Each structure stands twice: as structure tokens, then as C-alpha cells.
Amino acid sequence: MNKQGIVRELASRQGVTMDQANKALDVFCEIIGDQLAAGEKVTIAGFGTFTVSHHPEREGVHPLDPTRRIIMPARKLPLFRAGQKLKRATK
């Protein structure tokens, strides 16, 4: 299912227009992004937790020349961990 499918389902289940459902989903995603950018954790009970994973700078091997070492810069990546209800629903 893609974003449009979620918007259609949300509109159908909540009895709102597609535009209202699309706006609600956009705001939901924006809130999560803003919180992660601020370094906060977002927890939705039963669904899961969104966090930021910190990867420090490290040395690696160049993919085209295994004898050459490269420095991979530090980075932050979003991470999602499923909650218990979501885990049970997918079994």
C-alpha cells in the first residue's frame, strides 16, 4: 500500500474528504520528522517507536578497490521499532 492507498482508507474509515485525509497524514509525518530532527523519540503505543540512530565516523573499504581504505562520515538515520500490537498483527 502506498500513500494514496492510506489516504483513501483513512478518508473512508473516518468519513472525511480525501483532501482532509491527505492533509492529516502530511501533518502526522511532519510532526514525526520535526521531533526526530530535534533529537526526540516518538512513541505510539501499540504501533511502535521512531528514534534517531547515530552512526559515528568509521573507516571502511572502498567498494571498487578493496586495498584502499576510506573514511565514512558520521551520520544519523531514522529508525523504527515495531510495538507489540503491530508485531502480533503481522504473525
C-alpha positions in Angstrom: 0.0 0.0 0.0 1.3 3.4 -0.9 0.4 6.9 0.5 -2.6 7.3 -1.8 -4.0 3.9 -0.5 -3.5 5.0 3.1 -5.2 8.4 2.3 -8.2 6.6 0.6 -8.5 4.2 3.6 -8.3 7.0 6.1 -10.9 9.0 4.3 -13.2 6.0 4.1 -12.9 4.9 7.7 -13.2 8.4 9.2 -15.8 9.8 6.8 -13.7 12.8 5.7 -12.7 14.0 2.2 -9.6 12.8 0.5 -8.0 16.3 0.9 -8.7 16.3 4.6 -7.2 12.8 5.0 -4.2 13.7 2.9 -3.6 16.9 5.0 -3.9 14.8 8.2 -1.3 12.3 7.0 1.0 15.0 5.9 0.8 16.8 9.2 1.3 13.4 11.1 4.5 12.7 9.0 5.7 16.3 9.5 5.3 16.1 13.3 7.3 12.9 13.4 10.0 14.4 11.2 10.2 17.5 13.3 10.5 15.6 16.5 13.3 13.3 15.1 15.1 16.4 13.8 15.0 17.8 17.3 16.5 14.6 18.7 13.3 13.4 20.3 11.8 9.9 20.4 8.3 9.4 19.1 6.3 6.6 20.7 2.8 5.5 19.5 1.6 2.9 22.0 1.0 -0.5 20.4 2.3 0.7 17.0 5.9 1.5 17.5 8.7 3.9 18.3 10.6 6.2 16.0 14.1 7.2 17.0 17.3 8.6 15.5 20.2 6.1 15.2 23.7 7.7 15.5 26.5 6.2 13.4 30.0 7.5 14.3 32.6 8.2 11.7 34.5 5.0 10.8 37.0 3.5 8.4 35.8 1.2 5.7 37.0 -0.5 2.5 36.5 1.2 -0.9 33.9 -0.9 -2.8 35.8 -0.8 -6.1 39.3 -1.2 -4.7 39.4 -3.4 -1.6 43.0 -2.4 -0.9 42.0 1.2 -0.4 40.7 2.5 2.9 38.1 5.3 3.0 36.6 7.3 5.9 32.8 7.1 6.1 31.4 10.2 7.8 29.3 10.2 10.9 25.6 10.2 10.1 22.2 10.0 11.7 19.4 7.7 10.4 15.7 7.4 11.4 14.9 4.1 13.0 11.5 2.4 13.6 10.9 -0.4 16.1 7.5 -2.1 15.9 5.3 -2.2 19.0 3.7 -5.4 20.4 0.3 -5.0 18.7 2.0 -4.4 15.3 4.2 -7.4 15.8 1.3 -9.6 16.7 -0.7 -8.4 13.7 2.0 -9.4 11.3 2.4 -13.0 12.6 
